[in-house]
Amino acid sequence: MSAHPVWARFGIVNIAIAAAALALALLSFFYFPGHTWLQQDTQIYVPILDHIDNPAVLDGDLLTQYPHVSYTLYDELTLGLRHLTGLDLEHVLGGLQILCRAFGIWGIYCLAIAAGIDTWAALLTAALFSLGAMIAGPSVLIFEYEPTPRALAIPLVFCSIGLVVERRFTLSAFLAAAAFLIHAPSTAPFWLALLFILKRDGRRTLPVWISLAVALAILIISEHLHPVVREQQEFFARLTPEQESVQRMRAAYNWISVWWRDLLGQYVLLWGLGMLALWRVWRDLPSEFRTFAVMLPALGMLSMPISYVLLEQLKWALVPQLQPMRVLLFVTAFTVILATLAAIKASRLMESAAWFLLVFYIPMRVQLFDPPTPRVLLTAIGLATFAAVALRLPRPALLIAGMLAFFIIPGIGQVKDYPNLHTAEIADLARWARSNTPPNAVFLFPDAGHLVYPGIFRATAQRVVYVDWKSGGQVNYLKDFAREWDQRWTWLNHTKDYRGHGIDYLVYRTEHAASNAVYRNRTYAVYRISQ
């Protein structure tokens, strides 16, 4: 009998691959592209989750009055794990984010193995994909910095793609259904491609569509049982002129007419390069891989005219909620995957280096046509050259080439995609508010403008913020919220008299402060307002 029956049964190789995927996920989380907390959309989700968990928290805040988590199990999953583990939301969601990234990386490894390359080259492909990329225009990332529903769902979709290519349809359907329960719009392209793949094989098709039907039923039941539904979403309504105006102002990324002149050429170029790489490796790919590699980038390109017609011409109110142009991430993602495979399969050093240059350049730039700094360009060239040379060295050199990028890009390349917005001063302000103001106190930050520190304060102090820029991110979802947020935002920018709106405290940056503050630190001063 084996001394290690569990290892023998599961397979040492499989354990090693799982460990490698987790290691790459940790590198991507802690080094590059990294992660943030309460700097982007978690500023919206965390207050909603806290309020669902304890209705007394942030009761009366505009965000918690109009939550948009009815059609997802994100809140149930997160709060369930919070109670099960006793951890706070940051650690629960951070753990989920790392786990989902590891699944996504495993999926890319499966794709690479299916393309006929060895384990070391497949790990290099997964590592380079783990560097992520920002999709300019629709404002989405391959690996989101924050653990939002999309950040958890998209890696599960990539894992499902890899499993389909390996023809492990049942496990793929299970993970895709899990992604659907977390963020259904992110999974739509996968289901469309899978429908095309499975249309002639009823034995494989039935379990897949059963899993999707069960997931859909769970979402519908969950929506009806949701404890904090305040406003029903309108699926077949048209945008009013007022809704369109506030969405164009606050959520311009959904309106292609705002950004297509700057970015359309970039996506045409990326799509073209991806298709060139696909042509280069076509003979080595199984049919399922070919289908995904053709259909998903094509859906990404088609999302632009489809969004223009449905949103900007027909004014369909559901389109800003679905955000179809975020499918453009598959254009960039498959360009990275296919270019890496083309580099690995190229017989000449210069061809390998050229493909690798594209792969390393993409995560270092947001708008590819903007001239790069010499440091960025030299970093990309150096990494590409080393990777191409590593193909001709002993195979472990490939993994070294992939792992070096996590350190060299933010180090020598000095590429960092986000600032650290957390300061000791905002933390001290939040602590003071929690200790010295009533739980229902209402704060306003009159001179914050588009800066996001009021949202950090809301989530950490658990005190109501009357209005701020970041909370306006929900204008896509709920008409009443959009109307109320727009009224408050317009009022804030056209008044100096803050009485009569239930506001208890004003918070100014100290350069705008007077002498009668009830609290002050190096950056912020707080004033009690008389009604």
C-alpha positions as CSV (number, residue, x, y, z in Angstrom):
1,M,0.0,0.0,0.0
2,S,1.2,3.5,-0.8
3,A,2.5,5.6,2.1
4,H,0.6,8.5,0.7
5,P,-2.7,7.2,-0.6
6,V,-4.3,10.7,-1.0
7,W,-1.4,12.0,-3.0
8,A,-1.3,8.8,-5.1
9,R,-5.0,9.0,-5.8
10,F,-5.1,12.7,-6.7
11,G,-1.7,12.7,-8.5
12,I,1.4,14.5,-7.5
13,V,1.4,16.4,-10.9
14,N,-2.1,17.7,-10.3
15,I,-1.1,18.9,-6.8
16,A,1.9,20.6,-8.2
17,I,-0.1,22.4,-10.9
18,A,-2.7,23.4,-8.3
19,A,0.1,24.8,-6.1
20,A,1.6,26.6,-9.1
21,A,-1.8,28.2,-9.9
22,L,-2.2,29.3,-6.3
23,A,1.3,30.7,-6.2
24,L,0.7,32.7,-9.4
25,A,-2.5,34.0,-8.0
26,L,-0.7,35.1,-4.8
27,L,2.0,36.9,-6.9
28,S,-0.7,38.6,-9.0
29,F,-2.5,39.6,-5.8
30,F,0.4,40.9,-3.8
31,Y,2.8,42.1,-6.5
32,F,1.5,42.8,-9.9
33,P,-1.2,43.7,-11.1
34,G,-2.1,43.8,-7.4
35,H,-5.2,44.5,-5.4
36,T,-6.9,47.4,-3.7
37,W,-9.6,47.7,-1.0
38,L,-12.2,50.5,-0.6
39,Q,-10.7,52.4,-3.5
40,Q,-13.0,51.3,-6.3
41,D,-16.3,49.5,-6.3
42,T,-15.9,47.9,-2.9
43,Q,-16.8,51.4,-1.6
44,I,-20.3,50.6,-2.9
45,Y,-20.5,46.9,-2.0
46,V,-19.1,47.0,1.5
47,P,-21.7,49.5,2.9
48,I,-24.5,47.5,1.3
49,L,-23.1,44.2,2.8
50,D,-22.7,45.8,6.2
51,H,-26.3,47.1,6.1
52,I,-27.7,43.7,5.0
53,D,-25.8,42.1,7.8
54,N,-27.0,44.7,10.4
55,P,-29.8,47.0,9.2
56,A,-28.9,49.5,11.9
57,V,-25.5,50.2,10.1
58,L,-25.7,53.0,7.6
59,D,-29.5,53.1,7.8
60,G,-30.5,56.1,5.7
61,D,-27.4,56.2,3.5
62,L,-28.4,56.6,-0.1
63,L,-26.3,53.5,-1.0
64,T,-28.1,51.3,1.4
65,Q,-31.5,52.6,0.5
66,Y,-31.0,51.5,-3.1
67,P,-28.9,48.3,-3.2
68,H,-28.3,46.4,-6.4
69,V,-27.4,43.0,-5.2
70,S,-30.8,41.3,-5.8
71,Y,-29.8,39.3,-8.8
72,T,-26.6,37.8,-7.4
73,L,-25.5,35.5,-4.6
74,Y,-22.5,37.6,-3.9
75,D,-23.9,39.0,-0.7
76,E,-25.2,35.7,0.6
77,L,-21.8,34.0,-0.2
78,T,-19.8,36.8,1.4
79,L,-21.9,37.2,4.5
80,G,-22.1,33.5,5.0
81,L,-18.4,33.1,4.9
82,R,-18.0,36.1,7.2
83,H,-20.2,34.4,9.9
84,L,-18.6,31.0,9.3
85,T,-15.0,32.2,9.6
86,G,-15.4,35.2,11.9
87,L,-13.2,37.2,9.5
88,D,-13.9,40.7,8.4
89,L,-15.1,41.5,4.9
90,E,-11.7,42.5,3.6
91,H,-10.2,39.2,4.4
92,V,-13.2,37.1,3.4
93,L,-13.4,38.8,0.0
94,G,-9.6,38.9,-0.4
95,G,-9.5,35.2,0.1
96,L,-12.3,34.6,-2.5
97,Q,-10.5,36.9,-4.9
98,I,-7.2,34.9,-4.6
99,L,-9.1,31.6,-4.9
100,C,-11.0,32.7,-8.0
101,R,-7.8,34.0,-9.6
102,A,-6.2,30.7,-9.0
103,F,-9.1,28.9,-10.8
104,G,-8.7,31.3,-13.7
105,I,-5.0,30.7,-14.0
106,W,-5.6,27.0,-13.9
107,G,-8.0,27.4,-16.8
108,I,-5.3,29.2,-18.9
109,Y,-2.9,26.3,-18.0
110,C,-5.5,23.9,-19.4
111,L,-5.8,25.9,-22.6
112,A,-2.1,25.9,-23.1
113,I,-1.8,22.2,-22.5
114,A,-4.6,21.6,-25.0
115,A,-2.5,23.5,-27.5
116,G,0.1,20.8,-27.4
117,I,2.9,22.5,-25.4
118,D,4.7,21.0,-22.3
119,T,4.0,21.7,-18.7
120,W,6.7,24.3,-18.3
121,A,5.6,26.3,-21.4
122,A,2.0,26.0,-20.2
123,L,3.0,27.5,-16.8
124,L,4.7,30.3,-18.6
125,T,1.5,31.0,-20.5
126,A,-0.5,31.0,-17.3
127,A,2.1,33.3,-15.6
128,L,2.0,35.9,-18.4
129,F,-1.8,35.9,-18.5
130,S,-1.7,36.5,-14.7
131,L,-0.1,39.9,-15.4
132,G,-3.6,41.1,-16.3
133,A,-4.5,44.1,-18.4
134,M,-6.7,47.1,-18.2
135,I,-9.4,47.4,-20.8
136,A,-9.7,51.1,-21.5
137,G,-13.0,52.6,-22.6
138,P,-15.5,50.2,-20.8
139,S,-13.2,50.4,-17.7
140,V,-12.8,46.7,-16.9
141,L,-9.7,44.5,-16.1
142,I,-8.8,40.9,-16.8
143,F,-8.0,40.7,-13.1
144,E,-10.0,43.3,-11.2
145,Y,-8.1,45.0,-8.4
146,E,-11.1,44.7,-6.0
147,P,-13.2,41.6,-5.0
148,T,-16.4,42.7,-6.7
149,P,-18.8,40.2,-8.3
150,R,-17.2,40.6,-11.7
151,A,-13.7,40.0,-10.1
152,L,-14.9,36.6,-8.8
153,A,-16.9,35.6,-11.9
154,I,-14.5,36.4,-14.7
155,P,-11.7,34.0,-13.6
156,L,-14.2,31.2,-13.1
157,V,-15.3,31.8,-16.7
158,F,-11.7,31.4,-17.9
159,C,-11.4,28.2,-15.8
160,S,-14.6,26.9,-17.4
161,I,-13.2,27.7,-20.9
162,G,-10.1,25.7,-20.1
163,L,-12.1,22.8,-18.8
164,V,-14.3,22.7,-21.9
165,V,-11.3,22.6,-24.1
166,E,-10.1,19.6,-22.0
167,R,-13.7,18.2,-22.5
168,R,-14.4,18.1,-18.8
169,F,-17.9,19.5,-19.4
170,T,-19.6,18.7,-16.1
171,L,-17.0,20.4,-14.0
172,S,-16.9,23.3,-16.4
173,A,-20.7,23.7,-16.3
174,F,-20.5,23.7,-12.5
175,L,-18.0,26.5,-12.3
176,A,-19.7,28.5,-15.0
177,A,-23.0,28.2,-13.1
178,A,-21.2,29.4,-9.9
179,A,-19.9,32.4,-11.9
180,F,-23.5,33.0,-13.2
181,L,-24.8,33.1,-9.6
182,I,-22.1,35.7,-8.7
183,H,-22.3,37.9,-11.8
184,A,-24.5,36.6,-14.5
185,P,-23.6,39.2,-17.3
186,S,-19.9,38.1,-17.2
187,T,-20.9,34.6,-18.2
188,A,-23.1,35.4,-21.2
189,P,-20.3,35.1,-23.9
190,F,-19.2,31.7,-22.5
191,W,-22.7,30.3,-22.7
192,L,-23.1,31.5,-26.2
193,A,-19.9,29.9,-27.3
194,L,-20.7,26.7,-25.4
195,L,-24.1,26.5,-27.1
196,F,-22.3,26.5,-30.5
197,I,-19.8,23.8,-29.3
198,L,-22.4,21.5,-27.8
199,K,-25.2,21.9,-30.2
200,R,-24.7,18.4,-31.8
201,D,-24.0,16.4,-28.7
202,G,-27.1,15.9,-26.6
203,R,-25.4,13.6,-24.0
204,R,-23.0,16.4,-23.1
205,T,-25.4,19.2,-23.5
206,L,-28.1,18.1,-21.1
207,P,-26.1,18.4,-17.8
208,V,-24.7,21.7,-18.9
209,W,-28.0,23.3,-19.5
210,I,-29.5,21.7,-16.4
211,S,-26.7,23.5,-14.4
212,L,-27.6,26.8,-16.0
213,A,-31.3,26.3,-15.5
214,V,-30.8,25.5,-11.8
215,A,-28.6,28.6,-11.3
216,L,-31.2,30.8,-13.0
217,A,-33.9,29.4,-10.8
218,I,-31.8,30.0,-7.7
219,L,-31.3,33.6,-8.7
220,I,-35.0,34.2,-9.3
221,I,-35.9,32.7,-5.9
222,S,-33.1,34.6,-4.2
223,E,-34.4,37.9,-5.7
224,H,-37.9,37.3,-4.4
225,L,-36.5,36.5,-0.9
226,H,-34.0,39.3,-0.8
227,P,-34.5,41.3,2.5
228,V,-33.5,44.8,1.2
229,V,-35.2,45.2,-2.2
230,R,-36.4,48.8,-2.3
231,E,-36.8,49.4,-6.0
232,Q,-37.6,46.9,-8.7
233,Q,-35.3,47.1,-11.7
234,E,-37.0,47.8,-15.0
235,F,-35.9,45.4,-17.7
236,F,-37.8,46.7,-20.7
237,A,-38.0,50.4,-20.0
238,R,-36.4,53.2,-22.0
239,L,-34.0,55.7,-20.5
240,T,-35.5,59.1,-19.9
241,P,-33.6,62.2,-21.0
242,E,-32.7,62.8,-17.3
243,Q,-31.4,59.3,-16.9
244,E,-29.3,59.6,-20.0
245,S,-27.9,62.9,-18.9
246,V,-26.8,61.7,-15.5
247,Q,-25.4,58.4,-16.9
248,R,-23.4,60.2,-19.6
249,M,-22.0,62.4,-16.8
250,R,-21.3,59.8,-14.2
251,A,-20.8,56.5,-16.2
252,A,-19.4,57.6,-19.5
253,Y,-17.7,54.3,-20.0
254,N,-21.0,52.8,-21.1
255,W,-21.4,55.3,-24.0
256,I,-19.1,54.4,-26.9
257,S,-19.8,57.8,-28.5
258,V,-17.7,59.3,-25.7
259,W,-14.5,57.3,-26.3
260,W,-14.5,55.4,-29.6
261,R,-12.3,58.0,-31.4
262,D,-9.5,57.4,-29.0
263,L,-9.8,53.6,-28.6
264,L,-11.5,52.0,-31.5
265,G,-8.2,51.7,-33.4
266,Q,-6.6,50.0,-30.4
267,Y,-9.2,47.2,-30.3
268,V,-9.1,46.7,-34.0
269,L,-5.3,46.3,-33.8
270,L,-5.5,43.9,-30.8
271,W,-8.2,41.9,-32.5
272,G,-6.1,41.7,-35.7
273,L,-3.0,40.7,-33.8
274,G,-4.9,38.1,-31.9
275,M,-6.3,36.6,-35.1
276,L,-2.8,36.6,-36.7
277,A,-1.5,34.7,-33.6
278,L,-4.5,32.3,-34.0
279,W,-3.6,31.7,-37.6
280,R,-0.1,31.0,-36.5
281,V,-1.1,28.2,-34.0
282,W,-4.4,27.1,-35.6
283,R,-3.3,23.6,-36.6
284,D,-2.3,22.8,-33.0
285,L,-5.6,23.8,-31.4
286,P,-8.5,21.5,-30.6
287,S,-11.8,22.5,-32.1
288,E,-13.2,23.8,-28.8
289,F,-10.2,26.1,-28.4
290,R,-10.7,27.4,-31.9
291,T,-14.3,28.1,-31.3
292,F,-13.6,30.1,-28.1
293,A,-10.7,31.9,-29.7
294,V,-12.8,33.0,-32.7
295,M,-16.2,33.7,-31.0
296,L,-15.3,35.5,-27.8
297,P,-13.1,38.2,-29.4
298,A,-15.7,38.5,-32.1
299,L,-18.4,39.1,-29.5
300,G,-16.1,41.7,-27.9
301,M,-15.8,43.6,-31.2
302,L,-19.5,43.2,-31.9
303,S,-20.3,44.6,-28.5
304,M,-19.4,48.1,-29.6
305,P,-22.0,48.5,-32.4
306,I,-24.5,46.4,-30.5
307,S,-24.2,48.7,-27.4
308,Y,-24.4,51.8,-29.7
309,V,-27.7,50.7,-31.2
310,L,-29.3,49.3,-28.1
311,L,-28.2,52.1,-25.7
312,E,-27.6,55.2,-27.7
313,Q,-30.2,54.8,-30.4
314,L,-33.0,52.7,-28.8
315,K,-32.3,53.9,-25.2
316,W,-32.8,50.5,-23.6
317,A,-32.4,51.0,-19.9
318,L,-31.1,47.5,-19.3
319,V,-28.0,48.0,-21.4
320,P,-26.1,50.1,-18.8
321,Q,-26.7,47.4,-16.2
322,L,-25.4,44.6,-18.5
323,Q,-22.5,46.8,-19.7
324,P,-22.0,44.7,-22.9
325,M,-18.9,46.4,-24.0
326,R,-17.0,44.9,-21.1
327,V,-16.9,41.8,-23.3
328,L,-14.0,43.6,-25.0
329,L,-11.8,42.1,-22.3
330,F,-11.9,38.8,-24.3
331,V,-10.2,40.7,-27.2
332,T,-7.3,41.6,-25.1
333,A,-7.3,38.3,-23.1
334,F,-7.2,36.0,-26.1
335,T,-4.6,38.2,-27.8
336,V,-2.3,37.6,-24.8
337,I,-3.0,33.9,-24.7
338,L,-2.6,33.3,-28.5
339,A,0.4,35.6,-28.8
340,T,2.1,33.7,-26.0
341,L,1.4,30.4,-27.7
342,A,2.7,31.8,-31.0
343,A,5.9,32.9,-29.2
344,I,6.4,29.5,-27.7
345,K,5.8,27.7,-31.0
346,A,7.9,30.0,-33.1
347,S,11.0,28.4,-34.5
348,R,13.0,31.6,-34.8
349,L,14.3,33.7,-31.8
350,M,13.2,37.0,-33.3
351,E,9.7,35.9,-34.0
352,S,9.4,34.6,-30.4
353,A,10.7,37.9,-29.0
354,A,8.3,39.9,-31.2
355,W,5.3,38.0,-29.9
356,F,6.6,38.2,-26.3
357,L,7.1,41.9,-26.7
358,L,3.3,42.3,-27.4
359,V,2.5,40.1,-24.4
360,F,4.6,42.1,-22.0
361,Y,3.6,45.5,-23.4
362,I,-0.1,45.0,-23.0
363,P,-0.2,44.8,-19.1
364,M,2.2,47.8,-18.9
365,R,0.0,50.2,-21.0
366,V,-3.7,51.3,-20.8
367,Q,-3.8,53.0,-24.2
368,L,-1.4,51.2,-26.5
369,F,-1.1,54.1,-29.0
370,D,0.2,56.5,-26.4
371,P,4.0,56.8,-26.7
372,P,5.6,54.7,-23.9
373,T,8.3,56.0,-21.7
374,P,11.8,54.7,-22.5
375,R,11.8,52.8,-19.2
376,V,8.6,51.0,-20.1
377,L,9.7,50.1,-23.6
378,L,13.1,48.9,-22.4
379,T,11.5,46.8,-19.7
380,A,9.2,45.2,-22.2
381,I,12.0,44.5,-24.6
382,G,14.2,43.0,-21.9
383,L,11.5,40.7,-20.6
384,A,10.6,39.6,-24.1
385,T,14.2,38.9,-25.1
386,F,14.8,36.9,-21.9
387,A,11.6,34.9,-22.4
388,A,12.5,34.1,-26.0
389,V,16.0,33.0,-25.0
390,A,14.5,30.9,-22.1
391,L,12.7,28.8,-24.7
392,R,16.1,27.5,-25.8
393,L,17.4,26.9,-22.2
394,P,16.4,24.1,-19.8
395,R,12.7,24.1,-19.3
396,P,12.5,25.5,-15.8
397,A,13.9,28.7,-17.2
398,L,10.5,29.4,-18.7
399,L,8.9,29.6,-15.3
400,I,11.6,31.9,-14.1
401,A,11.0,34.2,-17.1
402,G,7.3,34.3,-16.2
403,M,7.8,34.9,-12.5
404,L,10.4,37.7,-13.0
405,A,7.8,39.8,-14.7
406,F,5.8,40.2,-11.5
407,F,8.7,41.9,-9.9
408,I,10.4,43.7,-12.8
409,I,7.3,45.4,-14.3
410,P,6.5,47.3,-11.0
411,G,10.2,47.5,-10.0
412,I,12.5,48.4,-12.9
413,G,9.5,49.3,-15.1
414,Q,7.9,51.4,-12.4
415,V,4.5,50.5,-13.6
416,K,1.8,50.8,-11.0
417,D,-1.8,50.9,-12.1
418,Y,-3.3,52.5,-9.0
419,P,-2.3,54.8,-6.1
420,N,-2.7,53.9,-2.4
421,L,-5.5,56.2,-1.3
422,H,-5.6,55.0,2.3
423,T,-3.9,57.5,4.6
424,A,-3.4,57.7,8.4
425,E,-5.5,60.9,8.4
426,I,-8.6,59.3,6.8
427,A,-8.2,56.3,9.2
428,D,-8.0,58.7,12.2
429,L,-11.0,60.6,11.0
430,A,-13.0,57.4,10.7
431,R,-12.0,56.3,14.2
432,W,-13.0,59.6,15.7
433,A,-16.4,59.5,14.0
434,R,-17.1,56.0,15.2
435,S,-16.2,56.9,18.8
436,N,-17.6,60.4,19.0
437,T,-20.7,60.7,16.8
438,P,-24.0,58.9,16.9
439,P,-24.5,55.9,14.5
440,N,-27.1,57.9,12.5
441,A,-24.9,61.0,12.1
442,V,-24.8,62.3,8.5
443,F,-21.5,63.7,7.0
444,L,-20.8,65.8,4.0
445,F,-17.4,66.5,2.3
446,P,-18.1,69.7,0.4
447,D,-14.6,70.1,-1.1
448,A,-13.9,66.5,-2.0
449,G,-15.0,66.8,-5.7
450,H,-14.4,63.6,-7.6
451,L,-11.9,62.2,-5.0
452,V,-13.0,59.0,-3.4
453,Y,-11.9,59.4,0.3
454,P,-15.5,60.1,1.4
455,G,-16.3,56.5,0.4
456,I,-13.4,55.2,2.4
457,F,-14.7,57.1,5.4
458,R,-18.3,55.8,4.9
459,A,-17.2,52.1,4.9
460,T,-14.6,52.4,7.7
461,A,-16.5,54.8,10.0
462,Q,-19.9,53.2,9.2
463,R,-21.4,56.7,9.1
464,V,-23.8,58.1,6.5
465,V,-22.3,60.3,3.7
466,Y,-25.0,62.5,2.3
467,V,-23.6,62.4,-1.3
468,D,-20.2,61.7,-2.9
469,W,-18.9,61.1,-6.4
470,K,-18.1,57.4,-6.1
471,S,-21.5,56.4,-4.8
472,G,-22.9,57.7,-8.1
473,G,-21.6,54.5,-9.7
474,Q,-25.1,53.0,-9.1
475,V,-26.8,55.4,-11.5
476,N,-26.8,52.6,-14.1
477,Y,-29.0,50.4,-12.1
478,L,-31.9,52.1,-10.4
479,K,-33.9,55.1,-11.8
480,D,-34.9,56.5,-8.4
481,F,-31.4,56.3,-7.1
482,A,-30.1,58.1,-10.2
483,R,-32.6,60.9,-9.7
484,E,-31.9,61.3,-6.0
485,W,-28.1,61.1,-6.4
486,D,-28.2,63.7,-9.3
487,Q,-30.3,66.1,-7.2
488,R,-27.9,65.8,-4.3
489,W,-24.8,66.1,-6.4
490,T,-26.2,69.1,-8.3
491,W,-27.2,70.8,-5.0
492,L,-23.7,70.2,-3.5
493,N,-22.0,71.9,-6.4
494,H,-24.4,74.9,-6.4
495,T,-24.7,75.8,-2.8
496,K,-22.8,77.0,0.2
497,D,-25.6,76.7,2.7
498,Y,-25.7,73.1,3.9
499,R,-28.5,73.4,6.5
500,G,-31.9,71.8,6.1
501,H,-30.9,68.5,4.6
502,G,-30.3,66.5,7.8
503,I,-26.5,66.9,7.6
504,D,-24.8,66.9,11.0
505,Y,-21.1,67.3,10.1
506,L,-19.1,69.0,7.4
507,V,-15.6,67.7,6.6
508,Y,-13.1,70.0,4.9
509,R,-9.5,69.5,3.9
510,T,-7.4,71.6,6.3
511,E,-6.4,74.2,3.6
512,H,-10.1,75.2,3.5
513,A,-10.7,75.0,7.2
514,A,-11.6,77.6,9.8
515,S,-10.7,77.6,13.5
516,N,-13.8,76.2,15.2
517,A,-13.4,72.6,14.2
518,V,-14.7,69.8,16.6
519,Y,-12.0,67.6,15.3
520,R,-8.9,68.2,13.2
521,N,-5.9,66.3,11.9
522,R,-3.2,67.2,9.4
523,T,-5.5,66.7,6.4
524,Y,-9.2,67.1,7.6
525,A,-11.2,69.3,9.8
526,V,-14.8,68.5,11.0
527,Y,-17.5,71.1,11.9
528,R,-20.8,70.5,13.6
529,I,-23.5,72.1,11.6
530,S,-26.6,73.7,13.2
531,Q,-29.9,73.0,11.5
